């Protein structure tokens, strides 16, 4: 007999019970949809025994970092900000397809080192059921450090987490997908700090103009913008001013990808 599918309420209850069983927990928190929901649930079940750990590095736009800090402060979470140095790791900068492994490995290594003062604390990250179908080098880093994935253990999908986040009043319920700035470089193109900063400034132009889901793909002097096709008309209407603003960040050429935004694209 095929077992009955669990409702999202049953999945959330299973998640809460698992979180409570850990006693003390450190959540790798980024301010995204999944880690924010996990953080809120961990706080509910463990209070101050749940620590939300966010990495501060040039790979993360300042606006994203500040939003995540503000959310944690507003919700009363036990937040700790740590400095990570993946941008100083040549294996990360070479960007040969395993960039995410080196980024996550740096994060989990720093978490282990810094949180050792708390004794036998469990590390958790926001992997979800959807991730099982993707190639995610960061998952191997999590396995190497014995980092648990409570959302995945509860078989929660992104669409369910958005619904449950809305019920909790989390502003991240409808937040657009996000990835570190290193993902804006085609695989095989070396990453450097100056170019990451340039990408951040160019994306800030799009953010300031009200675009929600966007990417600036870095191709040397050329900036390739990915946005939702539904926003093409908006962009063309303000094309002249937008191009001028992005060129001020250092790009000579500004293009629009007619394929639209594509998650995971870096080619």
C-alpha positions as CSV (number, residue, x, y, z in Angstrom):
1,X,0.0,0.0,0.0
2,X,1.3,3.4,-0.9
3,X,1.5,5.6,2.2
4,X,-0.7,8.7,2.3
5,X,1.0,12.0,1.4
6,X,1.7,14.2,4.4
7,X,0.0,17.6,4.5
8,X,2.3,20.7,4.9
9,X,1.0,21.0,8.4
10,X,2.1,17.5,9.2
11,X,5.5,18.2,7.6
12,X,5.9,21.3,9.7
13,X,5.1,19.5,12.8
14,X,7.7,16.8,12.0
15,X,10.2,19.6,11.4
16,X,9.4,21.2,14.7
17,X,9.8,18.0,16.6
18,X,13.2,17.3,14.9
19,X,14.4,20.7,15.8
20,X,13.4,20.4,19.4
21,X,15.3,17.1,19.7
22,X,18.6,18.7,19.0
23,X,18.6,20.8,22.1
24,X,21.1,23.3,20.7
25,X,21.4,24.2,17.0
26,X,23.3,26.5,14.8
27,X,21.5,27.4,11.6
28,X,23.5,28.5,8.5
29,X,21.3,31.6,7.8
30,X,21.4,33.7,4.7
31,X,18.2,35.6,4.8
32,X,16.7,33.6,1.9
33,X,13.3,31.9,1.8
34,X,14.5,28.5,3.2
35,X,17.0,29.5,5.8
36,X,14.7,32.2,7.2
37,X,11.8,29.7,7.6
38,X,14.2,27.2,9.2
39,X,15.5,29.9,11.5
40,X,12.0,31.0,12.6
41,X,11.1,27.4,13.4
42,X,14.3,26.8,15.3
43,X,13.8,29.9,17.3
44,X,10.2,28.8,18.2
45,X,11.4,25.4,19.5
46,X,14.8,26.3,21.0
47,X,14.8,30.0,21.8
48,X,18.3,31.2,22.6
49,X,19.6,27.7,22.1
50,X,19.1,28.2,18.4
51,X,21.8,30.4,16.9
52,X,21.4,31.9,13.4
53,X,24.9,32.2,11.9
54,X,25.3,34.5,8.9
55,X,28.5,34.9,6.8
56,X,29.8,38.3,6.0
57,X,32.0,38.3,2.9
58,X,32.4,40.1,-0.4
59,X,30.4,37.3,-2.0
60,X,27.2,38.7,-0.4
61,X,25.8,42.1,-1.4
62,X,25.6,44.6,1.4
63,X,21.9,45.0,0.8
64,X,21.2,41.3,1.2
65,X,23.3,41.1,4.4
66,X,21.5,44.1,6.0
67,X,18.1,42.7,5.1
68,X,19.0,39.4,6.8
69,X,20.3,41.2,9.9
70,X,17.2,43.4,10.1
71,X,14.9,40.4,9.8
72,X,16.8,38.5,12.6
73,X,16.7,41.5,14.8
74,X,12.9,42.1,14.2
75,X,12.1,38.5,15.0
76,X,14.3,38.4,18.1
77,X,16.5,35.6,16.8
78,X,19.9,34.8,18.4
79,X,22.1,36.0,15.6
80,X,25.8,35.7,15.1
81,X,27.7,37.3,12.2
82,X,31.0,35.6,11.2
83,X,33.6,36.5,8.6
84,X,34.3,34.0,5.9
85,X,37.2,34.1,3.4
86,X,36.2,32.0,0.4
87,X,37.2,35.0,-1.7
88,X,40.8,34.4,-0.6
89,X,40.7,30.7,-1.6
90,X,42.2,30.2,-5.1
91,X,40.1,27.1,-5.6
92,X,37.0,29.2,-5.2
93,X,38.3,32.0,-7.4
94,X,39.2,29.6,-10.2
95,X,35.5,28.9,-10.6
96,X,35.9,25.5,-12.2
97,X,32.5,24.1,-11.3
98,X,33.0,23.3,-7.7
99,X,32.8,26.9,-6.5
100,X,29.9,26.3,-4.2
101,X,31.7,23.4,-2.5
102,X,34.6,25.7,-1.5
103,X,32.2,28.5,-0.4
104,X,30.1,26.1,1.8
105,X,33.2,24.3,3.1
106,X,34.6,27.6,4.3
107,X,31.3,28.5,6.0
108,X,30.9,25.2,7.8
109,X,34.6,25.1,8.8
110,X,34.3,28.6,10.3
111,X,31.0,27.6,12.1
112,X,32.7,24.6,13.6
113,X,35.6,26.6,14.8
114,X,33.7,29.5,16.2
115,X,30.9,27.5,17.8
116,X,33.2,24.9,19.4
117,X,32.9,27.0,22.6
118,X,29.2,25.9,22.9
119,X,30.2,22.2,23.1
120,X,28.1,19.6,21.3
121,X,26.1,21.9,19.0
122,X,24.4,20.6,15.9
123,X,24.9,22.5,12.6
124,X,22.0,22.8,10.2
125,X,21.4,24.3,6.7
126,X,18.4,25.1,4.6
127,X,18.6,22.4,1.9
128,X,15.1,21.4,0.7
129,X,13.4,18.6,-1.1
130,X,13.7,20.4,-4.5
131,X,17.5,20.4,-4.1
132,X,17.7,16.6,-4.5
133,X,17.2,17.0,-8.3
134,X,20.0,19.5,-8.7
135,X,23.8,19.2,-8.9
136,X,24.8,21.0,-5.7
137,X,28.5,20.8,-4.7
138,X,27.6,22.5,-1.5
139,X,25.7,19.4,-0.4
140,X,29.0,17.5,-0.3
141,X,30.5,20.1,1.9
142,X,27.5,19.8,4.3
143,X,28.0,16.0,4.3
144,X,31.7,16.3,5.1
145,X,30.9,18.4,8.1
146,X,27.9,16.4,9.2
147,X,25.5,19.3,8.8
148,X,21.9,18.3,9.1
149,X,19.1,19.3,6.6
150,X,15.9,19.5,8.7
151,X,13.7,20.9,5.9
152,X,14.8,18.1,3.6
153,X,14.2,15.5,6.3
154,X,10.6,16.8,6.6
155,X,10.2,16.5,2.8
156,X,9.4,20.2,2.4
157,X,9.4,21.8,-1.0
158,X,10.0,25.4,-1.9
159,X,6.4,26.1,-2.7
160,X,5.3,24.7,0.7
161,X,7.9,26.7,2.6
162,X,6.6,29.9,0.9
163,X,3.1,29.0,2.1
164,X,4.3,28.2,5.7
165,X,6.5,31.3,5.7
166,X,3.5,33.5,4.8
167,X,1.5,32.0,7.7
168,X,4.3,32.9,10.0
169,X,4.3,36.5,8.7
170,X,7.8,36.2,7.3
171,X,8.6,38.9,4.7
172,X,10.7,36.3,2.8
173,X,7.6,34.3,1.8
174,X,7.6,35.9,-1.6
175,X,11.3,36.8,-1.8
176,X,13.1,36.2,-5.1
177,X,15.7,33.5,-5.4
178,X,19.3,34.6,-4.6
179,X,22.8,33.2,-5.0
180,X,26.2,34.5,-4.0
181,X,27.9,37.0,-6.4
182,X,30.3,34.4,-7.5
183,X,27.5,32.7,-9.5
184,X,27.4,35.7,-11.9
185,X,30.6,34.5,-13.5
186,X,30.6,31.8,-16.3
187,X,32.1,28.5,-15.1
188,X,35.8,28.6,-15.9
189,X,36.1,32.4,-15.7
190,X,38.3,33.5,-12.8
191,X,36.5,35.5,-10.1
192,X,38.2,38.6,-8.6
193,X,37.1,41.0,-5.9
194,X,36.9,44.0,-8.1
195,X,34.6,42.3,-10.6
196,X,32.4,41.0,-7.8
197,X,32.0,44.6,-6.5
198,X,31.2,45.7,-10.0
199,X,28.5,43.1,-10.4
200,X,27.0,44.2,-7.0
201,X,26.9,47.8,-8.1
202,X,25.2,46.9,-11.4
203,X,22.6,44.8,-9.7
204,X,22.0,47.6,-7.2
205,X,20.9,49.7,-10.2
206,X,18.2,47.1,-11.1
207,X,17.2,46.7,-7.4
208,X,16.7,50.5,-7.0
209,X,14.5,50.5,-10.1
210,X,12.1,48.0,-8.6
211,X,13.2,44.7,-10.4
212,X,12.6,41.7,-8.1
213,X,14.2,38.7,-9.9
214,X,17.3,39.7,-11.7
215,X,20.9,38.7,-12.4
216,X,23.9,40.6,-13.9
217,X,26.1,38.1,-15.6
218,X,29.7,39.2,-15.9
219,X,31.5,38.8,-19.2
220,X,34.5,41.1,-19.0
221,X,33.4,44.5,-20.4
222,X,30.0,43.1,-21.2
223,X,27.1,43.0,-18.7
224,X,24.3,40.5,-19.6
225,X,21.1,41.3,-17.7
226,X,18.7,38.5,-16.9
227,X,15.2,39.5,-15.7
228,X,11.7,38.0,-15.9
229,X,10.3,38.3,-19.4
230,X,7.3,40.1,-17.9
231,X,9.7,42.9,-17.0
232,X,11.1,43.3,-20.6
233,X,8.7,46.2,-21.3
234,X,9.6,48.0,-18.2
235,X,13.3,47.7,-19.0
236,X,12.9,48.9,-22.5
237,X,10.9,51.9,-21.3
238,X,13.8,53.1,-19.1
239,X,16.6,51.6,-21.3
240,X,18.5,54.8,-21.8
241,X,18.8,55.8,-18.2
242,X,19.4,52.2,-17.0
243,X,22.2,51.6,-19.5
244,X,23.9,54.9,-18.5
245,X,23.7,54.0,-14.8
246,X,25.2,50.5,-15.4
247,X,27.9,51.8,-17.6
248,X,29.0,54.0,-14.6
249,X,29.9,50.8,-12.8
250,X,32.5,50.1,-15.4
251,X,30.8,48.0,-18.1
252,X,31.3,49.1,-21.8
253,X,28.4,47.1,-23.1
254,X,25.0,46.3,-21.5
255,X,22.8,43.6,-23.0
256,X,19.5,42.0,-22.2
257,X,19.3,38.2,-22.3
258,X,16.1,37.5,-24.3
259,X,15.9,34.1,-22.7
260,X,15.0,35.8,-19.4
261,X,16.0,34.9,-15.9
262,X,17.2,31.3,-15.5
263,X,18.0,29.9,-12.1
264,X,21.5,28.4,-11.9
265,X,22.6,29.9,-15.2
266,X,26.2,31.1,-15.3
267,X,27.2,30.4,-18.9
